[in-house]
Amino acid sequence: MIRGHEVILEVDLGQLYDVPTYRLNGAVKRNRKRFPSHFMFQLNKKEAESLRSQFAISNTSLGGLRSQFATSGF
């Protein structure tokens, strides 16, 4: 749960569909009208740090969390 929404992180969604995260993000950017405005949001630094500490996740396993997006609605 992040910001009161059940979410899946872009890295996990990419693994689920066996595609790199940049492909997922690119598809959303190219097709904005197909996705509701609340479909995804970028984690802020505090949220990213909380996830990292909560799950003992390294920077590399989440792509450094510099452009980490979460997808809601699951």
Predicted model as a PDB file, atoms N, CA, C, CB and O in Angstrom, pLDDT in the B-factor column:
MODEL        1                                                                  
ATOM      1  N   MET A   1       0.850  -1.179   0.000  1.00 82.00           N  
ATOM      2  CA  MET A   1       0.000   0.000   0.000  1.00 82.00           C  
ATOM      3  C   MET A   1       0.894   1.240   0.000  1.00 82.00           C  
ATOM      4  CB  MET A   1      -0.966  -0.001   1.228  1.00 82.00           C  
ATOM      5  O   MET A   1       1.779   1.392   0.842  1.00 82.00           O  
ATOM      6  N   ILE A   2       0.643   2.103  -0.947  1.00 84.00           N  
ATOM      7  CA  ILE A   2       1.330   3.382  -1.012  1.00 84.00           C  
ATOM      8  C   ILE A   2       0.278   4.443  -1.301  1.00 84.00           C  
ATOM      9  CB  ILE A   2       2.465   3.379  -2.103  1.00 84.00           C  
ATOM     10  O   ILE A   2      -0.524   4.306  -2.226  1.00 84.00           O  
ATOM     11  N   ARG A   3       0.291   5.502  -0.498  1.00 85.00           N  
ATOM     12  CA  ARG A   3      -0.679   6.594  -0.633  1.00 85.00           C  
ATOM     13  C   ARG A   3      -2.120   6.087  -0.609  1.00 85.00           C  
ATOM     14  CB  ARG A   3      -0.427   7.361  -1.927  1.00 85.00           C  
ATOM     15  O   ARG A   3      -3.000   6.655  -1.256  1.00 85.00           O  
ATOM     16  N   GLY A   4      -2.346   5.025   0.135  1.00 86.00           N  
ATOM     17  CA  GLY A   4      -3.688   4.480   0.262  1.00 86.00           C  
ATOM     18  C   GLY A   4      -4.146   3.625  -0.907  1.00 86.00           C  
ATOM     19  O   GLY A   4      -5.327   3.289  -0.998  1.00 86.00           O  
ATOM     20  N   HIS A   5      -3.228   3.265  -1.808  1.00 81.00           N  
ATOM     21  CA  HIS A   5      -3.561   2.446  -2.966  1.00 81.00           C  
ATOM     22  C   HIS A   5      -2.748   1.159  -2.965  1.00 81.00           C  
ATOM     23  CB  HIS A   5      -3.321   3.225  -4.262  1.00 81.00           C  
ATOM     24  O   HIS A   5      -1.570   1.159  -2.606  1.00 81.00           O  
ATOM     25  N   GLU A   6      -3.377   0.078  -3.363  1.00 84.00           N  
ATOM     26  CA  GLU A   6      -2.619  -1.145  -3.606  1.00 84.00           C  
ATOM     27  C   GLU A   6      -1.873  -0.932  -4.915  1.00 84.00           C  
ATOM     28  CB  GLU A   6      -3.556  -2.428  -3.662  1.00 84.00           C  
ATOM     29  O   GLU A   6      -2.472  -0.527  -5.911  1.00 84.00           O  
ATOM     30  N   VAL A   7      -0.579  -1.199  -4.922  1.00 84.00           N  
ATOM     31  CA  VAL A   7       0.232  -0.920  -6.104  1.00 84.00           C  
ATOM     32  C   VAL A   7       1.132  -2.092  -6.444  1.00 84.00           C  
ATOM     33  CB  VAL A   7       1.069   0.332  -5.892  1.00 84.00           C  
ATOM     34  O   VAL A   7       1.355  -2.990  -5.631  1.00 84.00           O  
ATOM     35  N   ILE A   8       1.636  -2.060  -7.652  1.00 85.00           N  
ATOM     36  CA  ILE A   8       2.698  -2.953  -8.077  1.00 85.00           C  
ATOM     37  C   ILE A   8       3.777  -2.053  -8.665  1.00 85.00           C  
ATOM     38  CB  ILE A   8       2.188  -4.043  -9.120  1.00 85.00           C  
ATOM     39  O   ILE A   8       3.472  -1.149  -9.442  1.00 85.00           O  
ATOM     40  N   LEU A   9       5.019  -2.289  -8.305  1.00 84.00           N  
ATOM     41  CA  LEU A   9       6.108  -1.464  -8.793  1.00 84.00           C  
ATOM     42  C   LEU A   9       6.433  -1.810 -10.237  1.00 84.00           C  
ATOM     43  CB  LEU A   9       7.343  -1.633  -7.915  1.00 84.00           C  
ATOM     44  O   LEU A   9       6.233  -2.941 -10.680  1.00 84.00           O  
ATOM     45  N   GLU A  10       6.939  -0.813 -10.967  1.00 85.00           N  
ATOM     46  CA  GLU A  10       7.242  -1.014 -12.382  1.00 85.00           C  
ATOM     47  C   GLU A  10       8.216  -2.168 -12.598  1.00 85.00           C  
ATOM     48  CB  GLU A  10       7.814   0.261 -12.979  1.00 85.00           C  
ATOM     49  O   GLU A  10       8.104  -2.899 -13.582  1.00 85.00           O  
ATOM     50  N   VAL A  11       9.159  -2.332 -11.694  1.00 84.00           N  
ATOM     51  CA  VAL A  11      10.126  -3.421 -11.846  1.00 84.00           C  
ATOM     52  C   VAL A  11       9.420  -4.779 -11.772  1.00 84.00           C  
ATOM     53  CB  VAL A  11      11.224  -3.327 -10.760  1.00 84.00           C  
ATOM     54  O   VAL A  11       9.765  -5.700 -12.512  1.00 84.00           O  
ATOM     55  N   ASP A  12       8.439  -4.900 -10.885  1.00 87.00           N  
ATOM     56  CA  ASP A  12       7.685  -6.146 -10.753  1.00 87.00           C  
ATOM     57  C   ASP A  12       6.750  -6.359 -11.943  1.00 87.00           C  
ATOM     58  CB  ASP A  12       6.883  -6.143  -9.450  1.00 87.00           C  
ATOM     59  O   ASP A  12       6.594  -7.484 -12.419  1.00 87.00           O  
ATOM     60  N   LEU A  13       6.136  -5.288 -12.417  1.00 87.00           N  
ATOM     61  CA  LEU A  13       5.258  -5.383 -13.581  1.00 87.00           C  
ATOM     62  C   LEU A  13       6.056  -5.795 -14.819  1.00 87.00           C  
ATOM     63  CB  LEU A  13       4.539  -4.039 -13.827  1.00 87.00           C  
ATOM     64  O   LEU A  13       5.587  -6.586 -15.637  1.00 87.00           O  
ATOM     65  N   GLY A  14       7.259  -5.251 -14.944  1.00 87.00           N  
ATOM     66  CA  GLY A  14       8.134  -5.630 -16.048  1.00 87.00           C  
ATOM     67  C   GLY A  14       8.489  -7.107 -16.006  1.00 87.00           C  
ATOM     68  O   GLY A  14       8.497  -7.779 -17.037  1.00 87.00           O  
ATOM     69  N   GLN A  15       8.780  -7.610 -14.823  1.00 90.00           N  
ATOM     70  CA  GLN A  15       9.082  -9.037 -14.677  1.00 90.00           C  
ATOM     71  C   GLN A  15       7.856  -9.880 -15.000  1.00 90.00           C  
ATOM     72  CB  GLN A  15       9.576  -9.343 -13.254  1.00 90.00           C  
ATOM     73  O   GLN A  15       7.972 -10.936 -15.622  1.00 90.00           O  
ATOM     74  N   LEU A  16       6.691  -9.421 -14.581  1.00 91.00           N  
ATOM     75  CA  LEU A  16       5.454 -10.144 -14.849  1.00 91.00           C  
ATOM     76  C   LEU A  16       5.216 -10.304 -16.344  1.00 91.00           C  
ATOM     77  CB  LEU A  16       4.276  -9.428 -14.207  1.00 91.00           C  
ATOM     78  O   LEU A  16       4.821 -11.374 -16.807  1.00 91.00           O  
ATOM     79  N   TYR A  17       5.462  -9.223 -17.106  1.00 90.00           N  
ATOM     80  CA  TYR A  17       5.244  -9.255 -18.551  1.00 90.00           C  
ATOM     81  C   TYR A  17       6.515  -9.551 -19.343  1.00 90.00           C  
ATOM     82  CB  TYR A  17       4.669  -7.941 -19.005  1.00 90.00           C  
ATOM     83  O   TYR A  17       6.495  -9.577 -20.574  1.00 90.00           O  
ATOM     84  N   ASP A  18       7.617  -9.773 -18.633  1.00 93.00           N  
ATOM     85  CA  ASP A  18       8.907 -10.097 -19.255  1.00 93.00           C  
ATOM     86  C   ASP A  18       9.348  -9.014 -20.241  1.00 93.00           C  
ATOM     87  CB  ASP A  18       8.824 -11.448 -19.972  1.00 93.00           C  
ATOM     88  O   ASP A  18       9.767  -9.306 -21.362  1.00 93.00           O  
ATOM     89  N   VAL A  19       9.244  -7.761 -19.799  1.00 91.00           N  
ATOM     90  CA  VAL A  19       9.710  -6.626 -20.598  1.00 91.00           C  
ATOM     91  C   VAL A  19      10.489  -5.672 -19.685  1.00 91.00           C  
ATOM     92  CB  VAL A  19       8.506  -5.886 -21.290  1.00 91.00           C  
ATOM     93  O   VAL A  19      10.214  -5.597 -18.488  1.00 91.00           O  
ATOM     94  N   PRO A  20      11.454  -4.950 -20.246  1.00 92.00           N  
ATOM     95  CA  PRO A  20      12.186  -3.978 -19.434  1.00 92.00           C  
ATOM     96  C   PRO A  20      11.266  -2.830 -19.006  1.00 92.00           C  
ATOM     97  CB  PRO A  20      13.401  -3.430 -20.215  1.00 92.00           C  
ATOM     98  O   PRO A  20      10.316  -2.491 -19.711  1.00 92.00           O  
ATOM     99  N   THR A  21      11.554  -2.245 -17.862  1.00 87.00           N  
ATOM    100  CA  THR A  21      10.691  -1.188 -17.345  1.00 87.00           C  
ATOM    101  C   THR A  21      10.643   0.023 -18.269  1.00 87.00           C  
ATOM    102  CB  THR A  21      11.161  -0.763 -15.972  1.00 87.00           C  
ATOM    103  O   THR A  21       9.617   0.701 -18.339  1.00 87.00           O  
ATOM    104  N   TYR A  22      11.730   0.307 -18.977  1.00 89.00           N  
ATOM    105  CA  TYR A  22      11.690   1.463 -19.874  1.00 89.00           C  
ATOM    106  C   TYR A  22      10.679   1.253 -20.992  1.00 89.00           C  
ATOM    107  CB  TYR A  22      13.076   1.731 -20.464  1.00 89.00           C  
ATOM    108  O   TYR A  22      10.136   2.227 -21.513  1.00 89.00           O  
ATOM    109  N   ARG A  23      10.414   0.013 -21.373  1.00 91.00           N  
ATOM    110  CA  ARG A  23       9.391  -0.261 -22.392  1.00 91.00           C  
ATOM    111  C   ARG A  23       7.993   0.026 -21.839  1.00 91.00           C  
ATOM    112  CB  ARG A  23       9.485  -1.732 -22.875  1.00 91.00           C  
ATOM    113  O   ARG A  23       7.153   0.601 -22.530  1.00 91.00           O  
ATOM    114  N   LEU A  24       7.752  -0.376 -20.596  1.00 86.00           N  
ATOM    115  CA  LEU A  24       6.462  -0.094 -19.968  1.00 86.00           C  
ATOM    116  C   LEU A  24       6.226   1.415 -19.867  1.00 86.00           C  
ATOM    117  CB  LEU A  24       6.393  -0.739 -18.569  1.00 86.00           C  
ATOM    118  O   LEU A  24       5.160   1.912 -20.232  1.00 86.00           O  
ATOM    119  N   ASN A  25       7.228   2.130 -19.371  1.00 85.00           N  
ATOM    120  CA  ASN A  25       7.094   3.573 -19.213  1.00 85.00           C  
ATOM    121  C   ASN A  25       6.919   4.254 -20.559  1.00 85.00           C  
ATOM    122  CB  ASN A  25       8.308   4.145 -18.490  1.00 85.00           C  
ATOM    123  O   ASN A  25       6.142   5.202 -20.677  1.00 85.00           O  
ATOM    124  N   GLY A  26       7.629   3.784 -21.574  1.00 89.00           N  
ATOM    125  CA  GLY A  26       7.501   4.345 -22.914  1.00 89.00           C  
ATOM    126  C   GLY A  26       6.112   4.123 -23.494  1.00 89.00           C  
ATOM    127  O   GLY A  26       5.545   5.012 -24.130  1.00 89.00           O  
ATOM    128  N   ALA A  27       5.570   2.937 -23.270  1.00 88.00           N  
ATOM    129  CA  ALA A  27       4.226   2.630 -23.776  1.00 88.00           C  
ATOM    130  C   ALA A  27       3.189   3.544 -23.143  1.00 88.00           C  
ATOM    131  CB  ALA A  27       3.867   1.160 -23.503  1.00 88.00           C  
ATOM    132  O   ALA A  27       2.278   4.014 -23.824  1.00 88.00           O  
ATOM    133  N   VAL A  28       3.320   3.798 -21.856  1.00 85.00           N  
ATOM    134  CA  VAL A  28       2.380   4.684 -21.175  1.00 85.00           C  
ATOM    135  C   VAL A  28       2.531   6.110 -21.701  1.00 85.00           C  
ATOM    136  CB  VAL A  28       2.602   4.646 -19.643  1.00 85.00           C  
ATOM    137  O   VAL A  28       1.533   6.787 -21.951  1.00 85.00           O  
ATOM    138  N   LYS A  29       3.766   6.568 -21.870  1.00 86.00           N  
ATOM    139  CA  LYS A  29       3.987   7.933 -22.374  1.00 86.00           C  
ATOM    140  C   LYS A  29       3.426   8.109 -23.778  1.00 86.00           C  
ATOM    141  CB  LYS A  29       5.481   8.268 -22.369  1.00 86.00           C  
ATOM    142  O   LYS A  29       2.854   9.153 -24.088  1.00 86.00           O  
ATOM    143  N   ARG A  30       3.582   7.103 -24.626  1.00 92.00           N  
ATOM    144  CA  ARG A  30       3.096   7.201 -26.006  1.00 92.00           C  
ATOM    145  C   ARG A  30       1.584   7.087 -26.102  1.00 92.00           C  
ATOM    146  CB  ARG A  30       3.734   6.129 -26.856  1.00 92.00           C  
ATOM    147  O   ARG A  30       0.989   7.543 -27.079  1.00 92.00           O  
ATOM    148  N   ASN A  31       0.961   6.488 -25.109  1.00 90.00           N  
ATOM    149  CA  ASN A  31      -0.476   6.199 -25.157  1.00 90.00           C  
ATOM    150  C   ASN A  31      -1.206   6.763 -23.943  1.00 90.00           C  
ATOM    151  CB  ASN A  31      -0.710   4.695 -25.246  1.00 90.00           C  
ATOM    152  O   ASN A  31      -2.070   6.093 -23.378  1.00 90.00           O  
ATOM    153  N   ARG A  32      -0.876   7.959 -23.545  1.00 86.00           N  
ATOM    154  CA  ARG A  32      -1.458   8.566 -22.328  1.00 86.00           C  
ATOM    155  C   ARG A  32      -2.984   8.501 -22.289  1.00 86.00           C  
ATOM    156  CB  ARG A  32      -1.024  10.015 -22.220  1.00 86.00           C  
ATOM    157  O   ARG A  32      -3.563   8.293 -21.223  1.00 86.00           O  
ATOM    158  N   LYS A  33      -3.629   8.672 -23.417  1.00 90.00           N  
ATOM    159  CA  LYS A  33      -5.098   8.695 -23.447  1.00 90.00           C  
ATOM    160  C   LYS A  33      -5.711   7.335 -23.120  1.00 90.00           C  
ATOM    161  CB  LYS A  33      -5.580   9.151 -24.812  1.00 90.00           C  
ATOM    162  O   LYS A  33      -6.884   7.263 -22.753  1.00 90.00           O  
ATOM    163  N   ARG A  34      -4.952   6.279 -23.244  1.00 90.00           N  
ATOM    164  CA  ARG A  34      -5.457   4.936 -22.946  1.00 90.00           C  
ATOM    165  C   ARG A  34      -5.395   4.583 -21.465  1.00 90.00           C  
ATOM    166  CB  ARG A  34      -4.680   3.918 -23.729  1.00 90.00           C  
ATOM    167  O   ARG A  34      -5.976   3.589 -21.031  1.00 90.00           O  
ATOM    168  N   PHE A  35      -4.690   5.398 -20.699  1.00 82.00           N  
ATOM    169  CA  PHE A  35      -4.504   5.110 -19.285  1.00 82.00           C  
ATOM    170  C   PHE A  35      -5.179   6.191 -18.451  1.00 82.00           C  
ATOM    171  CB  PHE A  35      -3.003   5.008 -18.937  1.00 82.00           C  
ATOM    172  O   PHE A  35      -5.053   7.376 -18.758  1.00 82.00           O  
ATOM    173  N   PRO A  36      -5.892   5.800 -17.404  1.00 82.00           N  
ATOM    174  CA  PRO A  36      -6.486   6.815 -16.521  1.00 82.00           C  
ATOM    175  C   PRO A  36      -5.379   7.611 -15.829  1.00 82.00           C  
ATOM    176  CB  PRO A  36      -7.421   6.152 -15.463  1.00 82.00           C  
ATOM    177  O   PRO A  36      -4.268   7.109 -15.662  1.00 82.00           O  
ATOM    178  N   SER A  37      -5.669   8.828 -15.433  1.00 78.00           N  
ATOM    179  CA  SER A  37      -4.655   9.705 -14.829  1.00 78.00           C  
ATOM    180  C   SER A  37      -4.049   9.104 -13.558  1.00 78.00           C  
ATOM    181  CB  SER A  37      -5.268  11.065 -14.508  1.00 78.00           C  
ATOM    182  O   SER A  37      -2.904   9.402 -13.219  1.00 78.00           O  
ATOM    183  N   HIS A  38      -4.802   8.270 -12.862  1.00 78.00           N  
ATOM    184  CA  HIS A  38      -4.308   7.668 -11.624  1.00 78.00           C  
ATOM    185  C   HIS A  38      -3.632   6.317 -11.852  1.00 78.00           C  
ATOM    186  CB  HIS A  38      -5.449   7.504 -10.645  1.00 78.00           C  
ATOM    187  O   HIS A  38      -3.315   5.619 -10.889  1.00 78.00           O  
ATOM    188  N   PHE A  39      -3.407   5.937 -13.111  1.00 80.00           N  
ATOM    189  CA  PHE A  39      -2.833   4.628 -13.418  1.00 80.00           C  
ATOM    190  C   PHE A  39      -1.474   4.426 -12.770  1.00 80.00           C  
ATOM    191  CB  PHE A  39      -2.711   4.454 -14.912  1.00 80.00           C  
ATOM    192  O   PHE A  39      -1.190   3.355 -12.234  1.00 80.00           O  
ATOM    193  N   MET A  40      -0.629   5.459 -12.818  1.00 82.00           N  
ATOM    194  CA  MET A  40       0.684   5.310 -12.207  1.00 82.00           C  
ATOM    195  C   MET A  40       1.152   6.639 -11.642  1.00 82.00           C  
ATOM    196  CB  MET A  40       1.699   4.771 -13.223  1.00 82.00           C  
ATOM    197  O   MET A  40       0.713   7.710 -12.063  1.00 82.00           O  
ATOM    198  N   PHE A  41       2.057   6.539 -10.676  1.00 83.00           N  
ATOM    199  CA  PHE A  41       2.642   7.736 -10.094  1.00 83.00           C  
ATOM    200  C   PHE A  41       4.066   7.412  -9.689  1.00 83.00           C  
ATOM    201  CB  PHE A  41       1.814   8.246  -8.879  1.00 83.00           C  
ATOM    202  O   PHE A  41       4.429   6.257  -9.466  1.00 83.00           O  
ATOM    203  N   GLN A  42       4.860   8.467  -9.602  1.00 83.00           N  
ATOM    204  CA  GLN A  42       6.259   8.299  -9.237  1.00 83.00           C  
ATOM    205  C   GLN A  42       6.403   8.380  -7.729  1.00 83.00           C  
ATOM    206  CB  GLN A  42       7.141   9.357  -9.925  1.00 83.00           C  
ATOM    207  O   GLN A  42       5.820   9.250  -7.083  1.00 83.00           O  
ATOM    208  N   LEU A  43       7.181   7.472  -7.178  1.00 85.00           N  
ATOM    209  CA  LEU A  43       7.430   7.488  -5.745  1.00 85.00           C  
ATOM    210  C   LEU A  43       8.307   8.681  -5.391  1.00 85.00           C  
ATOM    211  CB  LEU A  43       8.090   6.172  -5.287  1.00 85.00           C  
ATOM    212  O   LEU A  43       9.226   9.031  -6.132  1.00 85.00           O  
ATOM    213  N   ASN A  44       8.018   9.290  -4.268  1.00 86.00           N  
ATOM    214  CA  ASN A  44       8.911  10.342  -3.803  1.00 86.00           C  
ATOM    215  C   ASN A  44      10.071   9.695  -3.042  1.00 86.00           C  
ATOM    216  CB  ASN A  44       8.148  11.372  -2.903  1.00 86.00           C  
ATOM    217  O   ASN A  44      10.056   8.492  -2.778  1.00 86.00           O  
ATOM    218  N   LYS A  45      11.055  10.487  -2.699  1.00 87.00           N  
ATOM    219  CA  LYS A  45      12.265   9.956  -2.061  1.00 87.00           C  
ATOM    220  C   LYS A  45      11.942   9.224  -0.759  1.00 87.00           C  
ATOM    221  CB  LYS A  45      13.258  11.089  -1.787  1.00 87.00           C  
ATOM    222  O   LYS A  45      12.500   8.161  -0.490  1.00 87.00           O  
ATOM    223  N   LYS A  46      11.051   9.787   0.041  1.00 89.00           N  
ATOM    224  CA  LYS A  46      10.694   9.166   1.326  1.00 89.00           C  
ATOM    225  C   LYS A  46      10.029   7.802   1.112  1.00 89.00           C  
ATOM    226  CB  LYS A  46       9.750  10.094   2.129  1.00 89.00           C  
ATOM    227  O   LYS A  46      10.333   6.847   1.827  1.00 89.00           O  
ATOM    228  N   GLU A  47       9.131   7.707   0.138  1.00 87.00           N  
ATOM    229  CA  GLU A  47       8.460   6.435  -0.160  1.00 87.00           C  
ATOM    230  C   GLU A  47       9.456   5.392  -0.647  1.00 87.00           C  
ATOM    231  CB  GLU A  47       7.359   6.640  -1.212  1.00 87.00           C  
ATOM    232  O   GLU A  47       9.388   4.229  -0.249  1.00 87.00           O  
ATOM    233  N   ALA A  48      10.374   5.805  -1.504  1.00 83.00           N  
ATOM    234  CA  ALA A  48      11.385   4.890  -2.023  1.00 83.00           C  
ATOM    235  C   ALA A  48      12.291   4.383  -0.906  1.00 83.00           C  
ATOM    236  CB  ALA A  48      12.217   5.576  -3.106  1.00 83.00           C  
ATOM    237  O   ALA A  48      12.600   3.194  -0.838  1.00 83.00           O  
ATOM    238  N   GLU A  49      12.712   5.290  -0.037  1.00 82.00           N  
ATOM    239  CA  GLU A  49      13.557   4.889   1.089  1.00 82.00           C  
ATOM    240  C   GLU A  49      12.817   3.958   2.035  1.00 82.00           C  
ATOM    241  CB  GLU A  49      14.047   6.117   1.850  1.00 82.00           C  
ATOM    242  O   GLU A  49      13.403   3.015   2.566  1.00 82.00           O  
ATOM    243  N   SER A  50      11.536   4.215   2.247  1.00 83.00           N  
ATOM    244  CA  SER A  50      10.730   3.360   3.109  1.00 83.00           C  
ATOM    245  C   SER A  50      10.640   1.949   2.540  1.00 83.00           C  
ATOM    246  CB  SER A  50       9.328   3.949   3.288  1.00 83.00           C  
ATOM    247  O   SER A  50      10.780   0.971   3.274  1.00 83.00           O  
ATOM    248  N   LEU A  51      10.406   1.844   1.236  1.00 79.00           N  
ATOM    249  CA  LEU A  51      10.356   0.520   0.609  1.00 79.00           C  
ATOM    250  C   LEU A  51      11.687  -0.192   0.731  1.00 79.00           C  
ATOM    251  CB  LEU A  51       9.963   0.636  -0.862  1.00 79.00           C  
ATOM    252  O   LEU A  51      11.747  -1.384   1.031  1.00 79.00           O  
ATOM    253  N   ARG A  52      12.746   0.551   0.495  1.00 77.00           N  
ATOM    254  CA  ARG A  52      14.076  -0.046   0.551  1.00 77.00           C  
ATOM    255  C   ARG A  52      14.366  -0.599   1.941  1.00 77.00           C  
ATOM    256  CB  ARG A  52      15.142   0.982   0.159  1.00 77.00           C  
ATOM    257  O   ARG A  52      14.874  -1.712   2.074  1.00 77.00           O  
ATOM    258  N   SER A  53      14.043   0.174   2.978  1.00 78.00           N  
ATOM    259  CA  SER A  53      14.319  -0.282   4.337  1.00 78.00           C  
ATOM    260  C   SER A  53      13.341  -1.365   4.776  1.00 78.00           C  
ATOM    261  CB  SER A  53      14.264   0.890   5.304  1.00 78.00           C  
ATOM    262  O   SER A  53      13.713  -2.277   5.514  1.00 78.00           O  
ATOM    263  N   GLN A  54      12.106  -1.268   4.330  1.00 74.00           N  
ATOM    264  CA  GLN A  54      11.078  -2.230   4.719  1.00 74.00           C  
ATOM    265  C   GLN A  54      11.387  -3.621   4.183  1.00 74.00           C  
ATOM    266  CB  GLN A  54       9.712  -1.774   4.223  1.00 74.00           C  
ATOM    267  O   GLN A  54      11.154  -4.621   4.864  1.00 74.00           O  
ATOM    268  N   PHE A  55      11.905  -3.682   2.975  1.00 68.00           N  
ATOM    269  CA  PHE A  55      12.150  -4.973   2.348  1.00 68.00           C  
ATOM    270  C   PHE A  55      13.621  -5.273   2.166  1.00 68.00           C  
ATOM    271  CB  PHE A  55      11.466  -5.033   1.026  1.00 68.00           C  
ATOM    272  O   PHE A  55      13.976  -6.247   1.503  1.00 68.00           O  
ATOM    273  N   ALA A  56      14.492  -4.447   2.749  1.00 62.00           N  
ATOM    274  CA  ALA A  56      15.938  -4.621   2.616  1.00 62.00           C  
ATOM    275  C   ALA A  56      16.327  -4.792   1.153  1.00 62.00           C  
ATOM    276  CB  ALA A  56      16.415  -5.830   3.436  1.00 62.00           C  
ATOM    277  O   ALA A  56      17.041  -5.726   0.789  1.00 62.00           O  
ATOM    278  N   ILE A  57      15.845  -3.873   0.321  1.00 53.00           N  
ATOM    279  CA  ILE A  57      16.077  -3.919  -1.118  1.00 53.00           C  
ATOM    280  C   ILE A  57      17.269  -3.035  -1.448  1.00 53.00           C  
ATOM    281  CB  ILE A  57      14.813  -3.468  -1.909  1.00 53.00           C  
ATOM    282  O   ILE A  57      17.379  -1.914  -0.953  1.00 53.00           O  
ATOM    283  N   SER A  58      18.153  -3.545  -2.280  1.00 52.00           N  
ATOM    284  CA  SER A  58      19.304  -2.746  -2.682  1.00 52.00           C  
ATOM    285  C   SER A  58      18.914  -1.755  -3.759  1.00 52.00           C  
ATOM    286  CB  SER A  58      20.437  -3.642  -3.175  1.00 52.00           C  
ATOM    287  O   SER A  58      17.866  -1.899  -4.388  1.00 52.00           O  
ATOM    288  N   ASN A  59      19.751  -0.747  -3.976  1.00 50.00           N  
ATOM    289  CA  ASN A  59      19.512   0.235  -5.033  1.00 50.00           C  
ATOM    290  C   ASN A  59      19.436  -0.423  -6.395  1.00 50.00           C  
ATOM    291  CB  ASN A  59      20.601   1.291  -5.031  1.00 50.00           C  
ATOM    292  O   ASN A  59      18.589  -0.056  -7.209  1.00 50.00           O  
ATOM    293  N   THR A  60      20.305  -1.387  -6.661  1.00 49.00           N  
ATOM    294  CA  THR A  60      20.353  -1.994  -7.988  1.00 49.00           C  
ATOM    295  C   THR A  60      19.130  -2.833  -8.272  1.00 49.00           C  
ATOM    296  CB  THR A  60      21.591  -2.838  -8.131  1.00 49.00           C  
ATOM    297  O   THR A  60      18.719  -2.927  -9.428  1.00 49.00           O  
ATOM    298  N   SER A  61      18.529  -3.448  -7.269  1.00 51.00           N  
ATOM    299  CA  SER A  61      17.372  -4.301  -7.532  1.00 51.00           C  
ATOM    300  C   SER A  61      16.139  -3.497  -7.904  1.00 51.00           C  
ATOM    301  CB  SER A  61      17.073  -5.160  -6.325  1.00 51.00           C  
ATOM    302  O   SER A  61      15.203  -4.042  -8.488  1.00 51.00           O  
ATOM    303  N   LEU A  62      16.120  -2.213  -7.578  1.00 51.00           N  
ATOM    304  CA  LEU A  62      14.996  -1.363  -7.955  1.00 51.00           C  
ATOM    305  C   LEU A  62      15.439  -0.265  -8.910  1.00 51.00           C  
ATOM    306  CB  LEU A  62      14.349  -0.750  -6.713  1.00 51.00           C  
ATOM    307  O   LEU A  62      14.807   0.787  -8.996  1.00 51.00           O  
ATOM    308  N   GLY A  63      16.513  -0.512  -9.614  1.00 50.00           N  
ATOM    309  CA  GLY A  63      16.971   0.472 -10.581  1.00 50.00           C  
ATOM    310  C   GLY A  63      17.365   1.788  -9.944  1.00 50.00           C  
ATOM    311  O   GLY A  63      17.308   2.832 -10.594  1.00 50.00           O  
ATOM    312  N   GLY A  64      17.757   1.756  -8.702  1.00 46.00           N  
ATOM    313  CA  GLY A  64      18.171   2.965  -8.011  1.00 46.00           C  
ATOM    314  C   GLY A  64      17.011   3.831  -7.545  1.00 46.00           C  
ATOM    315  O   GLY A  64      17.233   4.825  -6.853  1.00 46.00           O  
ATOM    316  N   LEU A  65      15.798   3.488  -7.900  1.00 46.00           N  
ATOM    317  CA  LEU A  65      14.596   4.207  -7.510  1.00 46.00           C  
ATOM    318  C   LEU A  65      14.593   5.654  -7.983  1.00 46.00           C  
ATOM    319  CB  LEU A  65      14.443   4.165  -6.021  1.00 46.00           C  
ATOM    320  O   LEU A  65      13.853   6.473  -7.440  1.00 46.00           O  
ATOM    321  N   ARG A  66      15.395   5.982  -8.973  1.00 47.00           N  
ATOM    322  CA  ARG A  66      15.402   7.350  -9.473  1.00 47.00           C  
ATOM    323  C   ARG A  66      14.143   7.640 -10.281  1.00 47.00           C  
ATOM    324  CB  ARG A  66      16.646   7.601 -10.326  1.00 47.00           C  
ATOM    325  O   ARG A  66      13.634   8.760 -10.253  1.00 47.00           O  
ATOM    326  N   SER A  67      13.640   6.647 -10.996  1.00 49.00           N  
ATOM    327  CA  SER A  67      12.446   6.869 -11.812  1.00 49.00           C  
ATOM    328  C   SER A  67      11.391   5.819 -11.496  1.00 49.00           C  
ATOM    329  CB  SER A  67      12.797   6.843 -13.313  1.00 49.00           C  
ATOM    330  O   SER A  67      10.638   5.394 -12.372  1.00 49.00           O  
ATOM    331  N   GLN A  68      11.347   5.409 -10.244  1.00 60.00           N  
ATOM    332  CA  GLN A  68      10.459   4.322  -9.850  1.00 60.00           C  
ATOM    333  C   GLN A  68       9.004   4.754  -9.893  1.00 60.00           C  
ATOM    334  CB  GLN A  68      10.812   3.827  -8.458  1.00 60.00           C  
ATOM    335  O   GLN A  68       8.616   5.748  -9.280  1.00 60.00           O  
ATOM    336  N   PHE A  69       8.210   3.995 -10.624  1.00 61.00           N  
ATOM    337  CA  PHE A  69       6.785   4.261 -10.715  1.00 61.00           C  
ATOM    338  C   PHE A  69       6.026   3.120 -10.061  1.00 61.00           C  
ATOM    339  CB  PHE A  69       6.344   4.446 -12.186  1.00 61.00           C  
ATOM    340  O   PHE A  69       6.493   1.982 -10.019  1.00 61.00           O  
ATOM    341  N   ALA A  70       4.856   3.447  -9.556  1.00 62.00           N  
ATOM    342  CA  ALA A  70       3.957   2.452  -9.007  1.00 62.00           C  
ATOM    343  C   ALA A  70       2.664   2.517  -9.810  1.00 62.00           C  
ATOM    344  CB  ALA A  70       3.700   2.686  -7.475  1.00 62.00           C  
ATOM    345  O   ALA A  70       2.203   3.593 -10.193  1.00 62.00           O  
ATOM    346  N   THR A  71       2.096   1.356 -10.054  1.00 62.00           N  
ATOM    347  CA  THR A  71       0.860   1.264 -10.807  1.00 62.00           C  
ATOM    348  C   THR A  71      -0.242   0.837  -9.855  1.00 62.00           C  
ATOM    349  CB  THR A  71       0.992   0.273 -11.997  1.00 62.00           C  
ATOM    350  O   THR A  71      -0.109  -0.173  -9.163  1.00 62.00           O  
ATOM    351  N   SER A  72      -1.324   1.593  -9.813  1.00 62.00           N  
ATOM    352  CA  SER A  72      -2.408   1.286  -8.888  1.00 62.00           C  
ATOM    353  C   SER A  72      -3.558   0.604  -9.591  1.00 62.00           C  
ATOM    354  CB  SER A  72      -2.896   2.544  -8.208  1.00 62.00           C  
ATOM    355  O   SER A  72      -3.610   0.543 -10.819  1.00 62.00           O  
ATOM    356  N   GLY A  73      -4.474   0.094  -8.799  1.00 54.00           N  
ATOM    357  CA  GLY A  73      -5.692  -0.485  -9.348  1.00 54.00           C  
ATOM    358  C   GLY A  73      -5.704  -1.996  -9.409  1.00 54.00           C  
ATOM    359  O   GLY A  73      -6.498  -2.580 -10.146  1.00 54.00           O  
ATOM    360  N   PHE A  74      -4.825  -2.646  -8.636  1.00 47.00           N  
ATOM    361  CA  PHE A  74      -4.790  -4.105  -8.647  1.00 47.00           C  
ATOM    362  C   PHE A  74      -5.569  -4.670  -7.504  1.00 47.00           C  
ATOM    363  CB  PHE A  74      -3.375  -4.609  -8.597  1.00 47.00           C  
ATOM    364  O   PHE A  74      -5.649  -5.889  -7.355  1.00 47.00           O  
TER     365      PHE A  74                                                      
ENDMDL                                                                          
END                                                                             
